[in-house]
């Protein structure tokens, strides 16, 4: 049996587990950090002649970002930005002033929790790593905020 609300579905057994034990009892994979709305693509679009970034280039960027994270986190038990807790975030995640103001404004307007703040920072840092930046800038925070779930209303 599947529970359905909007376009998101969960097995009934999983919903029962959430009701009984709360979200913290669920496996890490169930906790969704990034939400991306994907629109249907008309059938002619996948075959058009637009230039896209080749998979090899994307792979190289991801490998460089992972290497940057591994180097940054050397001497800790961590291997990626996603592993960072509050102490590591304070130590490694440095924002420029405009990015700090944007994140603060978003926190107030979107009524985000401290946990959401940490998740946004880690994601923004990964975005910065993917473009080869050492510091988190305004574009990185803005992109990370775009991946927050949209609330109806």
MIDOSE-1310 file (N, C-alpha, C; in nm, 2 decimals, decimal comma, always signed):
residues 153
xxxx	+0,08/-0,12/+0,00/+0,00/+0,00/+0,00/+0,09/+0,12/+0,00; +0,05/+0,22/-0,08/+0,13/+0,35/-0,09/+0,04/+0,46/-0,04; +0,10/+0,55/+0,04/+0,04/+0,67/+0,08/+0,08/+0,78/-0,02; -0,02/+0,86/-0,06/+0,01/+0,96/-0,17/-0,04/+1,10/-0,12
xxxx	+0,04/+1,20/-0,13/+0,00/+1,33/-0,11/+0,08/+1,42/-0,21; +0,01/+1,49/-0,29/+0,06/+1,56/-0,41/+0,13/+1,46/-0,50; +0,26/+1,48/-0,53/+0,33/+1,39/-0,62/+0,43/+1,30/-0,54; +0,43/+1,31/-0,41/+0,53/+1,24/-0,33/+0,46/+1,12/-0,27
xxxx	+0,53/+1,00/-0,28/+0,47/+0,88/-0,22/+0,56/+0,81/-0,13; +0,51/+0,75/-0,03/+0,58/+0,67/+0,07/+0,51/+0,54/+0,10; +0,58/+0,43/+0,12/+0,52/+0,31/+0,15/+0,45/+0,33/+0,29; +0,34/+0,26/+0,31/+0,27/+0,27/+0,44/+0,35/+0,23/+0,56
xxxx	+0,44/+0,12/+0,54/+0,52/+0,07/+0,64/+0,62/+0,18/+0,69; +0,67/+0,26/+0,60/+0,76/+0,37/+0,63/+0,69/+0,48/+0,71; +0,57/+0,51/+0,67/+0,49/+0,61/+0,74/+0,46/+0,56/+0,88; +0,43/+0,44/+0,90/+0,41/+0,38/+1,04/+0,53/+0,39/+1,12
xxxx	+0,65/+0,37/+1,06/+0,78/+0,38/+1,13/+0,80/+0,52/+1,17; +0,77/+0,62/+1,09/+0,79/+0,76/+1,12/+0,70/+0,80/+1,23; +0,57/+0,75/+1,23/+0,48/+0,78/+1,33/+0,52/+0,73/+1,47; +0,58/+0,61/+1,47/+0,61/+0,54/+1,59/+0,75/+0,59/+1,65
xxxx	+0,85/+0,61/+1,56/+0,98/+0,64/+1,61/+1,03/+0,78/+1,58; +0,96/+0,85/+1,49/+1,01/+0,98/+1,45/+1,11/+0,97/+1,34; +1,14/+1,09/+1,28/+1,23/+1,09/+1,16/+1,38/+1,05/+1,20; +1,42/+1,07/+1,32/+1,56/+1,04/+1,35/+1,59/+0,89/+1,35
xxxx	+1,48/+0,81/+1,36/+1,50/+0,66/+1,35/+1,52/+0,61/+1,21; +1,50/+0,69/+1,11/+1,50/+0,65/+0,97/+1,65/+0,65/+0,92; +1,67/+0,57/+0,82/+1,81/+0,57/+0,76/+1,84/+0,70/+0,70; +1,97/+0,73/+0,70/+2,02/+0,86/+0,64/+1,96/+0,89/+0,50
xxxx	+1,94/+0,79/+0,42/+1,90/+0,81/+0,28/+1,76/+0,87/+0,28; +1,68/+0,84/+0,38/+1,54/+0,89/+0,38/+1,54/+1,04/+0,41; +1,64/+1,10/+0,47/+1,64/+1,24/+0,51/+1,69/+1,31/+0,38; +1,60/+1,38/+0,32/+1,63/+1,45/+0,19/+1,68/+1,59/+0,22
xxxx	+1,80/+1,62/+0,17/+1,86/+1,75/+0,19/+1,83/+1,84/+0,07; +1,82/+1,79/-0,05/+1,81/+1,87/-0,17/+1,68/+1,83/-0,24; +1,61/+1,93/-0,28/+1,48/+1,91/-0,35/+1,49/+1,99/-0,48; +1,48/+1,91/-0,59/+1,49/+1,97/-0,72/+1,36/+1,94/-0,80
xxxx	+1,29/+2,04/-0,85/+1,17/+2,02/-0,93/+1,22/+1,99/-1,07; +1,18/+1,88/-1,13/+1,22/+1,84/-1,27/+1,09/+1,84/-1,35; +1,09/+1,93/-1,45/+0,98/+1,94/-1,54/+0,99/+1,84/-1,65; +0,88/+1,80/-1,70/+0,88/+1,71/-1,82/+0,94/+1,77/-1,94
xxxx	+1,02/+1,70/-2,01/+1,09/+1,75/-2,13/+1,01/+1,70/-2,25; +0,97/+1,80/-2,34/+0,91/+1,75/-2,47/+1,00/+1,66/-2,54; +0,94/+1,56/-2,62/+1,01/+1,46/-2,68/+1,12/+1,51/-2,78; +1,11/+1,62/-2,84/+1,21/+1,67/-2,93/+1,33/+1,73/-2,86
xxxx	+1,31/+1,77/-2,73/+1,42/+1,84/-2,66/+1,55/+1,75/-2,64; +1,53/+1,62/-2,60/+1,66/+1,54/-2,57/+1,74/+1,52/-2,70; +1,68/+1,54/-2,81/+1,76/+1,51/-2,94/+1,80/+1,64/-3,01; +1,77/+1,76/-2,95/+1,81/+1,88/-3,02/+1,96/+1,90/-3,02
xxxx	+2,01/+2,00/-3,08/+2,15/+2,02/-3,10/+2,22/+2,11/-3,00; +2,15/+2,13/-2,89/+2,21/+2,22/-2,79/+2,35/+2,17/-2,74; +2,44/+2,26/-2,71/+2,56/+2,21/-2,65/+2,55/+2,19/-2,50; +2,59/+2,08/-2,45/+2,58/+2,05/-2,31/+2,72/+2,01/-2,26
xxxx	+2,74/+2,02/-2,13/+2,87/+1,98/-2,07/+2,88/+1,83/-2,08; +2,99/+1,79/-2,13/+3,01/+1,64/-2,14/+3,02/+1,57/-2,01; +2,98/+1,45/-2,00/+2,99/+1,38/-1,87/+3,13/+1,37/-1,82; +3,23/+1,36/-1,90/+3,37/+1,35/-1,86/+3,41/+1,48/-1,79
xxxx	+3,36/+1,60/-1,84/+3,39/+1,73/-1,77/+3,33/+1,74/-1,64; +3,21/+1,69/-1,63/+3,13/+1,69/-1,50/+3,20/+1,60/-1,40; +3,24/+1,48/-1,45/+3,32/+1,39/-1,36/+3,44/+1,45/-1,31; +3,52/+1,52/-1,39/+3,64/+1,58/-1,35/+3,62/+1,69/-1,25
xxxx	+3,51/+1,77/-1,26/+3,47/+1,87/-1,16/+3,44/+1,81/-1,03; +3,36/+1,70/-1,03/+3,32/+1,63/-0,91/+3,45/+1,57/-0,84; +3,53/+1,51/-0,92/+3,65/+1,45/-0,86/+3,74/+1,56/-0,80; +3,76/+1,67/-0,86/+3,83/+1,78/-0,81/+3,77/+1,83/-0,68
xxxx	+3,64/+1,84/-0,68/+3,57/+1,89/-0,56/+3,59/+1,79/-0,44; +3,58/+1,66/-0,47/+3,60/+1,56/-0,37/+3,75/+1,57/-0,32; +3,84/+1,58/-0,41/+3,98/+1,60/-0,36/+4,00/+1,72/-0,28; +3,94/+1,83/-0,31/+3,95/+1,95/-0,23/+3,89/+1,93/-0,09
xxxx	+3,78/+1,86/-0,08/+3,72/+1,83/+0,05/+3,81/+1,73/+0,13; +3,86/+1,63/+0,07/+3,95/+1,54/+0,13/+4,07/+1,61/+0,19; +4,13/+1,70/+0,11/+4,25/+1,77/+0,15/+4,21/+1,87/+0,27; +4,10/+1,94/+0,26/+4,06/+2,03/+0,36/+4,03/+1,96/+0,49
xxxx	+3,98/+1,84/+0,49/+3,94/+1,77/+0,61/+4,04/+1,67/+0,65; +4,16/+1,67/+0,59/+4,27/+1,58/+0,64/+4,30/+1,61/+0,78; +4,32/+1,50/+0,86/+4,35/+1,52/+1,00/+4,22/+1,50/+1,08; +4,11/+1,49/+1,02/+3,98/+1,46/+1,08/+3,93/+1,33/+1,04
xxxx	+3,83/+1,28/+1,09/+3,77/+1,15/+1,05/+3,67/+1,17/+0,94; +3,66/+1,30/+0,89/+3,56/+1,33/+0,79/+3,62/+1,31/+0,65; +3,53/+1,29/+0,55/+3,57/+1,27/+0,42/+3,51/+1,37/+0,32; +3,40/+1,43/+0,36/+3,32/+1,52/+0,27/+3,25/+1,63/+0,35
xxxx	+3,21/+1,74/+0,29/+3,14/+1,84/+0,35/+3,01/+1,79/+0,42; +2,95/+1,69/+0,36/+2,82/+1,64/+0,42/+2,85/+1,58/+0,56; +2,97/+1,54/+0,59/+3,00/+1,48/+0,72/+3,02/+1,58/+0,83; +3,03/+1,71/+0,79/+3,07/+1,81/+0,89/+2,95/+1,83/+0,99
xxxx	+2,99/+1,84/+1,12/+2,90/+1,88/+1,22/+2,92/+2,03/+1,25; +2,85/+2,08/+1,35/+2,85/+2,23/+1,39/+2,99/+2,28/+1,41; +3,08/+2,20/+1,48/+3,22/+2,25/+1,51/+3,30/+2,26/+1,38; +3,29/+2,16/+1,29/+3,36/+2,17/+1,17/+3,31/+2,28/+1,08
xxxx	+3,18/+2,30/+1,08/+3,12/+2,40/+1,00/+3,18/+2,54/+1,04; +3,18/+2,56/+1,17/+3,24/+2,69/+1,22/+3,39/+2,70/+1,18; +3,46/+2,59/+1,18/+3,60/+2,60/+1,15/+3,63/+2,62/+1,00; +3,55/+2,55/+0,91/+3,58/+2,55/+0,77/+3,49/+2,63/+0,68
xxxx	+3,37/+2,65/+0,72/+3,27/+2,72/+0,63/+3,28/+2,88/+0,65; +3,36/+2,94/+0,57/+3,37/+3,09/+0,58/+3,29/+3,16/+0,47; +3,20/+3,25/+0,50/+3,12/+3,32/+0,41/+3,17/+3,46/+0,39; +3,15/+3,52/+0,27/+3,18/+3,66/+0,26/+3,06/+3,73/+0,32
xxxx	+3,07/+3,86/+0,34/+2,97/+3,94/+0,42/+2,83/+3,94/+0,34; +2,84/+3,95/+0,21/+2,71/+3,95/+0,14/+2,64/+3,81/+0,15; +2,72/+3,71/+0,14/+2,66/+3,57/+0,15/+2,60/+3,55/+0,29; +2,67/+3,60/+0,39/+2,62/+3,59/+0,53/+2,49/+3,67/+0,55
xxxx	+2,48/+3,79/+0,49/+2,35/+3,86/+0,49/+2,24/+3,79/+0,42; +2,27/+3,74/+0,30/+2,17/+3,66/+0,23/+2,12/+3,54/+0,31; +2,21/+3,47/+0,37/+2,17/+3,35/+0,44/+2,09/+3,40/+0,57; +2,13/+3,50/+0,63/+2,05/+3,55/+0,75/+1,91/+3,59/+0,71
xxxx	+1,90/+3,67/+0,60/+1,77/+3,71/+0,55/+1,68/+3,59/+0,52; +1,74/+3,49/+0,45/+1,66/+3,37/+0,41/+1,62/+3,30/+0,54; +1,71/+3,29/+0,64/+1,67/+3,22/+0,76/+1,55/+3,28/+0,82; +1,54/+3,42/+0,83/+1,43/+3,49/+0,88/+1,30/+3,47/+0,80
xxxx	+1,32/+3,50/+0,67/+1,20/+3,49/+0,58/+1,14/+3,35/+0,56; +1,23/+3,25/+0,56/+1,18/+3,12/+0,54/+1,16/+3,04/+0,67; +1,19/+3,11/+0,78/+1,17/+3,05/+0,91/+1,25/+2,92/+0,93; +1,37/+2,92/+0,89/+1,45/+2,80/+0,89/+1,52/+2,77/+1,03
xxxx	+1,54/+2,64/+1,05/+1,59/+2,60/+1,18/+1,75/+2,60/+1,17; +1,81/+2,58/+1,29/+1,96/+2,57/+1,29/+2,01/+2,45/+1,21; +1,93/+2,35/+1,21/+1,97/+2,23/+1,13/+1,97/+2,26/+0,98; +1,86/+2,34/+0,94/+1,85/+2,38/+0,80/+1,97/+2,47/+0,76
xxxx	+2,01/+2,56/+0,85/+2,12/+2,65/+0,83/+2,25/+2,57/+0,81; +2,27/+2,47/+0,89/+2,39/+2,39/+0,87/+2,39/+2,31/+0,73; +2,27/+2,26/+0,70/+2,26/+2,19/+0,57/+2,28/+2,28/+0,45; +2,23/+2,40/+0,46/+2,25/+2,50/+0,35/+2,40/+2,54/+0,34
xxxx	+2,46/+2,56/+0,45/+2,61/+2,59/+0,45/+2,69/+2,47/+0,39; +2,66/+2,35/+0,43/+2,74/+2,24/+0,37/+2,71/+2,23/+0,22; +2,59/+2,24/+0,18/+2,56/+2,24/+0,04/+2,63/+2,35/-0,04; +2,62/+2,47/+0,02/+2,68/+2,59/-0,05/+2,83/+2,57/-0,06
xxxx	+2,89/+2,51/+0,04/+3,04/+2,48/+0,04/+3,07/+2,38/-0,07; +2,98/+2,28/-0,09/+3,00/+2,18/-0,20/+2,99/+2,25/-0,33; +2,89/+2,34/-0,35/+2,87/+2,41/-0,47/+3,00/+2,49/-0,50; +3,05/+2,56/-0,39/+3,18/+2,64/-0,41/+3,29/+2,54/-0,45
xxxx	+3,30/+2,43/-0,39/+3,40/+2,33/-0,43/+3,39/+2,29/-0,58; +3,27/+2,27/-0,62/+3,25/+2,23/-0,76/+3,29/+2,34/-0,87; +3,30/+2,46/-0,82/+3,34/+2,57/-0,92/+3,48/+2,61/-0,88; +3,55/+2,54/-0,79/+3,69/+2,57/-0,75/+3,71/+2,69/-0,66
xxxx	+3,61/+2,73/-0,58/+3,62/+2,84/-0,49/+3,66/+2,79/-0,35; +3,74/+2,87/-0,28/+3,78/+2,83/-0,14/+3,68/+2,88/-0,04; +3,61/+2,99/-0,07/+3,52/+3,05/+0,02/+3,38/+3,04/-0,03; +3,28/+3,04/+0,06/+3,14/+3,04/+0,02/+3,10/+3,18/-0,02
xxxx	+3,05/+3,20/-0,14/+3,01/+3,33/-0,18/+2,86/+3,34/-0,20; +2,81/+3,45/-0,23/+2,67/+3,48/-0,25/+2,60/+3,38/-0,35; +2,67/+3,36/-0,47/+2,60/+3,27/-0,56/+2,59/+3,13/-0,51; +2,68/+3,09/-0,43/+2,68/+2,95/-0,37/+2,56/+2,94/-0,27
xxxx	+2,54/+3,04/-0,19/+2,43/+3,04/-0,09/+2,30/+3,04/-0,17; +2,29/+3,13/-0,27/+2,17/+3,15/-0,34/+2,13/+3,02/-0,41; +2,23/+2,95/-0,47/+2,20/+2,82/-0,53/+2,15/+2,72/-0,43; +2,22/+2,71/-0,32/+2,18/+2,61/-0,21/+2,04/+2,64/-0,16
xxxx	+2,01/+2,77/-0,15/+1,87/+2,80/-0,10/+1,76/+2,76/-0,20; +1,80/+2,76/-0,33/+1,70/+2,71/-0,43/+1,67/+2,57/-0,42; +1,75/+2,49/-0,36/+1,72/+2,35/-0,34/+1,64/+2,31/-0,22; +1,60/+2,41/-0,14/+1,51/+2,39/-0,03/+1,37/+2,36/-0,08
xxxx	+1,30/+2,27/+0,00/+1,17/+2,24/-0,05/+1,08/+2,36/-0,05; +0,99/+2,36/-0,14/+0,89/+2,47/-0,15/+0,77/+2,43/-0,07; +0,72/+2,52/+0,01/+0,60/+2,49/+0,09/+0,48/+2,55/+0,01; +0,38/+2,47/+0,00/+0,26/+2,52/-0,07/+0,20/+2,64/+0,01
x	+0,14/+2,73/-0,07/+0,07/+2,84/+0,00/+0,12/+2,96/-0,05
